[in-house]
């Protein structure tokens, strides 16, 4: 949030450049937390076919996974951070909402179907 400082197109352009993205190529961006970032990514990449996939996971499972990774972060504190405010709106406008408790292979299959349906 502080890196973008409201300059969403500039920020997203820098992220795409850092990732080695070239115009016309594919890119996956993990962790979009702002509607403005999604809009800027679509503008910056000229990606009319850009898709937002939202993976929904119950708080108890997220906590369990964080603990398994050795991350002692307080999930409540993380979710109250200013970068998380727009997450419910992103879920509402997502092209695809997936249940994060399902096996990864199933999730990948559904994302591939979404991408191939362009």
Beta strands, then each sheet from edge to edge (+ up, - down):
strand 1: 53-56
strand 2: 96-99
sheet 1: 1+ 2+
end
